[in-house]
């Protein structure tokens, strides 16, 4: 499922209280064109939120559908998908 361009400020954002193994999607509206071209193409789909990085405050680990982990992401850049979206 492609969530590019989807996401509004009204949707629930991931944060330090988001449980591990929550399906989230990147909010592409936060980026300008140059930044979005540098993002992994795997972020076009939903990713699995694994949790916050203990010794890197304000950053989390997500795993894409190819099984590749992406660490150092800002959790507020992701919104939590509802059951209907997954």
N, C-alpha and C positions, 0 to 999 in steps of 0.2 A: 504494500500500500504506500503510495506516495503522499507525504504530508507537506510537501514544499509549499510555502506560502500560507499554510494553515496556521492557526494559532492566534489567539488574541490575549490581551492583558487580563481578560476576565477568566481565563482558564487557569486551573491550578498548576502552579509551578513546582518543579522538584526543588528540594532543599535538604538541609541536614536531618529533617524528620521523615523524609521519604523512605519507606521501607525498601531494603534491598530486594531485587528481583521484580521491580516495578517496570512496566513497559512505558517508555517515554518517547517523545519525538522532539527533534530540534526545532526551534522557532526561527525560521529563516528570515522573518521580518526584522530581526535584530541586526542583520548584516547588510552592509552595502554590497554592490556588485563585486568589487575587488575581494572583499573578505569571503564572500560566498564561493568564489572560484577556488579558494584555497581549502575549503572544507572537504573532508572525505566524502566521496559520492555515496558511501554507505549510510551517511546521515540523512539521505533522502528518504529513507525508510525508518521505521521505528527501531529503537535500540533498547537494550536492557540495562536499567540503572542498577549498578552493583553496590553503590554506597559512597560515602564520603571518604576521602583519603585522610587518615589520622594525622600524619605529620605534614600535611599540605592544606591548611585551613582554607575553606571556601572553594575547594576543588573536589571533583568526584571521578569515578571510574564508570564508564559505560562499555558495553560489549555490543558490537553490531551483529547482524544476522550471519555474517561470515565467520563469527567467532573471534574477531579481532578486538582486543581491548584498546580503548582510548582513554588515557588518564590525563588529568590536569584540566578537565573540562569544568566550566562553571555551571553548577546545577540549575541556576535560575534561567539558563539558556534553553532549558528543556521544559516542556509541559507534559503533564501526566495524561495519558490516554484513558478514555473511558472503555468499558467493556465493549461498547458498540463500535469503537474505533479500532479495536484489535482484531 
